[in-house]
Amino acid sequence: MKVLPDLIIKEWNNRKGPIILTTVNKENIPNSIYATCVSLYNSNTICIADNYLNKTKQNILDGSYGVVLFITEENKSYQIKGQIEYIKEGELYDDMKKWNPKDFPGHAVVALKVEQAYSGAEKLL
């Protein structure tokens, strides 16, 4: 199991604005969304609440890998790649229900399992 470097964990806590989550469909056409309801669950799992996913949800169910992109207050960008799961019950789902705003539906949680990490073109993991 791969884990994020301490640098990225530190920078995750210093991010500004929403993250960008990218998936691809069966025809390898990318789809990117902004997401604000996100959490670093642990050093190898990033969680995104499914509040209003449509194409992204279908891409995940069809087996897409995912990419999370974020920027820090100092305008440094980081990219994390890995397998993604769509989870409707269990520990990660229960955790999402704690941090997802109560007025959002939280249909499920998207869990990205860390496989690679970059800062710009520099591979960190």
TORPA-4810 file (N, C-alpha, C, O; in nm, 3 decimals):
<nodes>
NODE_1_0.084_-0.118_0.000_0.000_0.000_0.000_0.089_0.124_0.000_0.177_0.139_0.085_M
NODE_2_0.065_0.212_-0.096_0.145_0.334_-0.106_0.083_0.444_-0.020_-0.039_0.450_-0.002_K
NODE_3_0.170_0.529_0.033_0.123_0.640_0.118_0.180_0.771_0.065_0.289_0.775_0.007_V
NODE_4_0.105_0.877_0.087_0.149_1.009_0.043_0.271_1.054_0.122_0.281_1.028_0.242_L
NODE_5_0.364_1.121_0.056_0.477_1.181_0.128_0.427_1.287_0.226_0.323_1.349_0.204_P
NODE_6_0.501_1.306_0.333_0.464_1.406_0.434_0.444_1.544_0.373_0.357_1.619_0.416_D
NODE_7_0.525_1.578_0.273_0.514_1.708_0.207_0.373_1.729_0.150_0.314_1.835_0.168_L
NODE_8_0.319_1.629_0.083_0.185_1.644_0.023_0.079_1.650_0.131_-0.017_1.726_0.118_I
NODE_9_0.094_1.574_0.236_-0.003_1.581_0.347_-0.004_1.721_0.407_-0.110_1.777_0.435_I
NODE_10_0.115_1.777_0.426_0.125_1.914_0.479_0.059_2.013_0.382_-0.018_2.099_0.424_K
NODE_11_0.089_1.999_0.255_0.034_2.090_0.155_-0.116_2.072_0.137_-0.186_2.169_0.108_E
NODE_12_-0.167_1.951_0.154_-0.312_1.927_0.148_-0.382_2.016_0.251_-0.488_2.072_0.224_W
NODE_13_-0.323_2.028_0.367_-0.382_2.110_0.472_-0.365_2.260_0.445_-0.418_2.343_0.519_N
NODE_14_-0.291_2.295_0.339_-0.266_2.433_0.301_-0.329_2.464_0.164_-0.294_2.563_0.100_N
NODE_15_-0.420_2.379_0.119_-0.477_2.398_-0.015_-0.578_2.513_-0.014_-0.635_2.548_0.089_R
NODE_16_-0.598_2.569_-0.134_-0.698_2.675_-0.147_-0.797_2.634_-0.255_-0.762_2.569_-0.353_K
NODE_17_-0.920_2.672_-0.234_-1.024_2.643_-0.333_-1.056_2.496_-0.342_-1.007_2.415_-0.263_G
NODE_18_-1.140_2.463_-0.438_-1.180_2.323_-0.456_-1.069_2.241_-0.519_-0.975_2.296_-0.578_P
NODE_19_-1.080_2.111_-0.507_-0.991_2.021_-0.581_-1.054_1.998_-0.718_-1.170_2.032_-0.741_I
NODE_20_-0.977_1.942_-0.807_-1.030_1.897_-0.936_-1.015_1.746_-0.938_-0.907_1.692_-0.914_I
NODE_21_-1.126_1.676_-0.967_-1.126_1.531_-0.980_-1.150_1.497_-1.126_-1.247_1.543_-1.186_L
NODE_22_-1.061_1.418_-1.184_-1.073_1.378_-1.323_-1.087_1.227_-1.333_-1.015_1.151_-1.268_T
NODE_23_-1.181_1.185_-1.418_-1.202_1.045_-1.452_-1.210_1.037_-1.604_-1.211_1.139_-1.671_T
NODE_24_-1.217_0.915_-1.657_-1.237_0.897_-1.801_-1.350_0.797_-1.823_-1.374_0.709_-1.740_V
NODE_25_-1.421_0.814_-1.937_-1.529_0.720_-1.966_-1.475_0.601_-2.046_-1.355_0.589_-2.068_N
NODE_26_-1.565_0.513_-2.088_-1.525_0.392_-2.160_-1.453_0.422_-2.290_-1.374_0.341_-2.338_K
NODE_27_-1.479_0.539_-2.348_-1.413_0.580_-2.473_-1.286_0.660_-2.446_-1.229_0.719_-2.538_E
NODE_28_-1.242_0.663_-2.322_-1.122_0.735_-2.279_-1.134_0.886_-2.295_-1.033_0.955_-2.315_N
NODE_29_-1.255_0.938_-2.287_-1.277_1.083_-2.289_-1.276_1.132_-2.145_-1.356_1.085_-2.064_I
NODE_30_-1.187_1.226_-2.111_-1.178_1.273_-1.972_-1.296_1.359_-1.931_-1.360_1.425_-2.013_P
NODE_31_-1.323_1.357_-1.803_-1.426_1.441_-1.742_-1.367_1.494_-1.612_-1.322_1.416_-1.528_N
NODE_32_-1.368_1.626_-1.594_-1.314_1.687_-1.473_-1.423_1.766_-1.404_-1.507_1.830_-1.468_S
NODE_33_-1.421_1.760_-1.271_-1.517_1.836_-1.190_-1.442_1.906_-1.077_-1.336_1.862_-1.034_I
NODE_34_-1.500_2.015_-1.030_-1.454_2.076_-0.906_-1.526_2.008_-0.791_-1.643_1.973_-0.803_Y
NODE_35_-1.456_1.988_-0.681_-1.518_1.928_-0.563_-1.469_2.003_-0.439_-1.349_2.026_-0.421_A
NODE_36_-1.564_2.042_-0.355_-1.530_2.113_-0.232_-1.546_2.025_-0.108_-1.485_2.052_-0.005_T
NODE_37_-1.627_1.923_-0.118_-1.654_1.834_-0.004_-1.558_1.717_-0.011_-1.592_1.611_-0.064_C
NODE_38_-1.437_1.738_0.043_-1.329_1.640_0.032_-1.259_1.624_0.167_-1.266_1.711_0.254_V
NODE_39_-1.191_1.510_0.180_-1.118_1.484_0.304_-1.001_1.392_0.275_-1.011_1.299_0.194_S
NODE_40_-0.890_1.417_0.341_-0.778_1.324_0.340_-0.806_1.226_0.453_-0.779_1.256_0.570_L
NODE_41_-0.860_1.110_0.420_-0.901_1.013_0.522_-0.781_0.960_0.599_-0.782_0.954_0.722_Y
NODE_42_-0.678_0.922_0.525_-0.551_0.881_0.585_-0.442_0.903_0.480_-0.469_0.964_0.377_N
NODE_43_-0.324_0.855_0.505_-0.212_0.885_0.416_-0.218_0.813_0.281_-0.131_0.834_0.197_S
NODE_44_-0.318_0.729_0.261_-0.330_0.663_0.131_-0.469_0.670_0.069_-0.494_0.604_-0.031_N
NODE_45_-0.561_0.749_0.127_-0.697_0.756_0.075_-0.751_0.899_0.081_-0.754_0.961_0.187_T
NODE_46_-0.793_0.949_-0.035_-0.861_1.078_-0.043_-1.008_1.049_-0.070_-1.041_0.968_-0.157_I
NODE_47_-1.096_1.115_0.004_-1.240_1.092_-0.010_-1.309_1.217_-0.063_-1.279_1.330_-0.024_C
NODE_48_-1.403_1.194_-0.154_-1.483_1.301_-0.213_-1.629_1.261_-0.197_-1.666_1.149_-0.232_I
NODE_49_-1.711_1.351_-0.145_-1.853_1.321_-0.127_-1.925_1.327_-0.261_-1.903_1.418_-0.341_A
NODE_50_-2.011_1.228_-0.286_-2.098_1.234_-0.404_-2.223_1.309_-0.365_-2.318_1.253_-0.311_D
NODE_51_-2.221_1.436_-0.393_-2.340_1.517_-0.368_-2.423_1.532_-0.494_-2.546_1.531_-0.489_N
NODE_52_-2.356_1.548_-0.608_-2.430_1.567_-0.733_-2.354_1.510_-0.852_-2.355_1.569_-0.960_Y
NODE_53_-2.288_1.397_-0.834_-2.210_1.339_-0.942_-2.301_1.272_-1.045_-2.405_1.216_-1.010_L
NODE_54_-2.262_1.280_-1.170_-2.337_1.215_-1.276_-2.239_1.139_-1.366_-2.225_1.017_-1.353_N
NODE_55_-2.171_1.211_-1.456_-2.075_1.145_-1.545_-1.960_1.084_-1.464_-1.914_0.974_-1.494_K
NODE_56_-1.916_1.156_-1.363_-1.806_1.106_-1.279_-1.846_0.973_-1.215_-1.768_0.878_-1.216_T
NODE_57_-1.966_0.967_-1.160_-2.013_0.843_-1.097_-2.013_0.729_-1.199_-1.966_0.619_-1.168_K
NODE_58_-2.066_0.753_-1.318_-2.070_0.648_-1.419_-1.930_0.603_-1.458_-1.906_0.484_-1.474_Q
NODE_59_-1.838_0.698_-1.472_-1.700_0.663_-1.506_-1.639_0.573_-1.399_-1.569_0.477_-1.430_N
NODE_60_-1.664_0.606_-1.274_-1.610_0.525_-1.163_-1.669_0.385_-1.168_-1.597_0.286_-1.157_I
NODE_61_-1.800_0.376_-1.185_-1.866_0.245_-1.191_-1.817_0.163_-1.310_-1.820_0.040_-1.307_L
NODE_62_-1.773_0.232_-1.416_-1.719_0.163_-1.534_-1.572_0.128_-1.520_-1.514_0.070_-1.612_D
NODE_63_-1.509_0.162_-1.406_-1.372_0.120_-1.380_-1.264_0.223_-1.403_-1.147_0.188_-1.408_G
NODE_64_-1.300_0.350_-1.415_-1.202_0.455_-1.438_-1.105_0.470_-1.321_-1.142_0.450_-1.205_S
NODE_65_-0.982_0.504_-1.353_-0.888_0.553_-1.252_-0.920_0.700_-1.230_-0.996_0.759_-1.306_Y
NODE_66_-0.862_0.759_-1.127_-0.889_0.899_-1.098_-0.763_0.978_-1.074_-0.657_0.924_-1.044_G
NODE_67_-0.778_1.110_-1.089_-0.671_1.204_-1.060_-0.730_1.318_-0.978_-0.833_1.375_-1.015_V
NODE_68_-0.665_1.350_-0.867_-0.701_1.465_-0.786_-0.592_1.569_-0.804_-0.474_1.540_-0.789_V
NODE_69_-0.634_1.690_-0.836_-0.542_1.802_-0.854_-0.582_1.912_-0.756_-0.699_1.947_-0.746_L
NODE_70_-0.483_1.966_-0.685_-0.512_2.078_-0.596_-0.397_2.178_-0.599_-0.286_2.147_-0.640_F
NODE_71_-0.428_2.298_-0.554_-0.330_2.406_-0.549_-0.324_2.461_-0.406_-0.423_2.459_-0.334_I
NODE_72_-0.207_2.508_-0.368_-0.189_2.559_-0.232_-0.201_2.711_-0.228_-0.211_2.777_-0.332_T
NODE_73_-0.201_2.764_-0.108_-0.205_2.909_-0.090_-0.084_2.976_-0.156_-0.091_3.093_-0.193_E
NODE_74_0.027_2.902_-0.171_0.148_2.955_-0.235_0.148_2.927_-0.385_0.250_2.947_-0.452_E
NODE_75_0.035_2.880_-0.440_0.018_2.850_-0.583_0.106_2.736_-0.632_0.148_2.736_-0.748_N
NODE_76_0.134_2.639_-0.546_0.202_2.516_-0.588_0.094_2.413_-0.616_-0.003_2.401_-0.541_K
NODE_77_0.110_2.338_-0.725_0.010_2.238_-0.759_0.061_2.097_-0.727_0.180_2.068_-0.736_S
NODE_78_-0.033_2.013_-0.691_-0.005_1.873_-0.661_-0.110_1.786_-0.728_-0.227_1.823_-0.737_Y
NODE_79_-0.065_1.671_-0.776_-0.153_1.579_-0.847_-0.136_1.441_-0.786_-0.024_1.393_-0.766_Q
NODE_80_-0.248_1.377_-0.756_-0.247_1.244_-0.695_-0.331_1.152_-0.783_-0.445_1.185_-0.817_I
NODE_81_-0.275_1.038_-0.821_-0.342_0.944_-0.911_-0.363_0.811_-0.841_-0.284_0.769_-0.757_K
NODE_82_-0.472_0.744_-0.878_-0.495_0.612_-0.823_-0.630_0.554_-0.860_-0.712_0.618_-0.926_G
NODE_83_-0.650_0.431_-0.815_-0.778_0.364_-0.834_-0.884_0.433_-0.750_-0.855_0.484_-0.643_Q
NODE_84_-1.006_0.433_-0.800_-1.115_0.494_-0.725_-1.229_0.396_-0.710_-1.256_0.313_-0.797_I
NODE_85_-1.296_0.409_-0.596_-1.412_0.325_-0.565_-1.530_0.415_-0.531_-1.513_0.527_-0.483_E
NODE_86_-1.649_0.364_-0.558_-1.773_0.432_-0.524_-1.836_0.352_-0.411_-1.876_0.238_-0.431_Y
NODE_87_-1.844_0.412_-0.291_-1.880_0.339_-0.170_-2.007_0.396_-0.109_-2.016_0.516_-0.083_I
NODE_88_-2.106_0.310_-0.086_-2.235_0.354_-0.034_-2.264_0.310_0.109_-2.371_0.338_0.163_K
NODE_89_-2.169_0.241_0.171_-2.184_0.201_0.311_-2.049_0.163_0.368_-1.954_0.138_0.295_E
NODE_90_-2.042_0.160_0.499_-1.917_0.121_0.564_-1.844_0.237_0.627_-1.897_0.348_0.639_G
NODE_91_-1.720_0.210_0.667_-1.638_0.305_0.744_-1.614_0.438_0.671_-1.632_0.544_0.730_E
NODE_92_-1.574_0.432_0.544_-1.547_0.556_0.470_-1.675_0.636_0.447_-1.675_0.759_0.455_L
NODE_93_-1.784_0.566_0.419_-1.913_0.633_0.400_-1.956_0.702_0.530_-1.998_0.817_0.528_Y
NODE_94_-1.946_0.630_0.641_-1.984_0.687_0.771_-1.898_0.809_0.804_-1.948_0.908_0.858_D
NODE_95_-1.769_0.802_0.772_-1.681_0.916_0.797_-1.723_1.035_0.712_-1.726_1.148_0.762_D
NODE_96_-1.756_1.012_0.585_-1.799_1.121_0.496_-1.922_1.190_0.552_-1.934_1.312_0.544_M
NODE_97_-2.013_1.115_0.609_-2.136_1.174_0.663_-2.106_1.270_0.778_-2.188_1.356_0.810_K
NODE_98_-1.988_1.257_0.842_-1.950_1.346_0.952_-1.901_1.482_0.902_-1.929_1.583_0.965_K
NODE_99_-1.830_1.486_0.788_-1.773_1.612_0.740_-1.847_1.674_0.622_-1.827_1.791_0.591_W
NODE_100_-1.931_1.597_0.555_-2.008_1.652_0.444_-2.118_1.743_0.500_-2.186_1.704_0.594_N
NODE_101_-2.135_1.863_0.445_-2.239_1.953_0.498_-2.376_1.886_0.503_-2.414_1.815_0.410_P
NODE_102_-2.449_1.909_0.610_-2.579_1.843_0.633_-2.681_1.874_0.525_-2.771_1.793_0.501_K
NODE_103_-2.670_1.991_0.458_-2.768_2.026_0.356_-2.734_1.967_0.219_-2.805_1.993_0.122_D
NODE_104_-2.626_1.887_0.208_-2.591_1.817_0.085_-2.629_1.670_0.100_-2.626_1.617_0.211_F
NODE_105_-2.664_1.604_-0.010_-2.718_1.468_0.002_-2.618_1.360_0.044_-2.657_1.266_0.114_P
NODE_106_-2.492_1.368_0.003_-2.395_1.265_0.039_-2.442_1.126_0.002_-2.450_1.037_0.087_G
NODE_107_-2.473_1.106_-0.126_-2.523_0.977_-0.173_-2.423_0.863_-0.149_-2.461_0.750_-0.120_H
NODE_108_-2.295_0.896_-0.163_-2.188_0.797_-0.149_-2.057_0.872_-0.132_-2.053_0.995_-0.137_A
NODE_109_-1.951_0.796_-0.111_-1.817_0.856_-0.104_-1.732_0.794_-0.214_-1.735_0.673_-0.237_V
NODE_110_-1.656_0.879_-0.281_-1.559_0.835_-0.380_-1.425_0.829_-0.309_-1.378_0.930_-0.254_V
NODE_111_-1.363_0.713_-0.309_-1.235_0.694_-0.240_-1.126_0.670_-0.343_-1.128_0.571_-0.415_A
NODE_112_-1.028_0.761_-0.348_-0.913_0.746_-0.435_-0.800_0.686_-0.353_-0.758_0.744_-0.253_L
NODE_113_-0.752_0.569_-0.396_-0.640_0.501_-0.330_-0.511_0.545_-0.397_-0.491_0.522_-0.517_K
NODE_114_-0.424_0.608_-0.323_-0.302_0.669_-0.375_-0.210_0.566_-0.440_-0.178_0.462_-0.382_V
NODE_115_-0.168_0.598_-0.565_-0.070_0.515_-0.636_0.049_0.597_-0.683_0.162_0.549_-0.683_E
NODE_116_0.022_0.724_-0.724_0.128_0.812_-0.770_0.099_0.953_-0.719_-0.016_0.989_-0.694_Q
NODE_117_0.206_1.032_-0.705_0.188_1.171_-0.663_0.296_1.257_-0.729_0.411_1.214_-0.745_A
NODE_118_0.256_1.379_-0.769_0.344_1.470_-0.839_0.331_1.611_-0.782_0.226_1.649_-0.730_Y
NODE_119_0.438_1.686_-0.794_0.436_1.831_-0.776_0.486_1.887_-0.908_0.605_1.883_-0.938_S
NODE_120_0.392_1.940_-0.987_0.428_1.978_-1.124_0.472_1.854_-1.198_0.401_1.753_-1.197_G
NODE_121_0.589_1.859_-1.261_0.640_1.742_-1.335_0.723_1.648_-1.246_0.760_1.539_-1.290_A
NODE_122_0.751_1.690_-1.123_0.834_1.610_-1.033_0.754_1.498_-0.969_0.657_1.524_-0.899_E
NODE_123_0.795_1.375_-0.993_0.728_1.260_-0.934_0.774_1.246_-0.789_0.894_1.234_-0.762_K
NODE_124_0.678_1.248_-0.697_0.707_1.236_-0.553_0.679_1.096_-0.499_0.729_1.058_-0.393_L
NODE_125_0.599_1.021_-0.572_0.562_0.884_-0.530_0.534_0.801_-0.654_0.502_0.682_-0.643_L
</nodes>
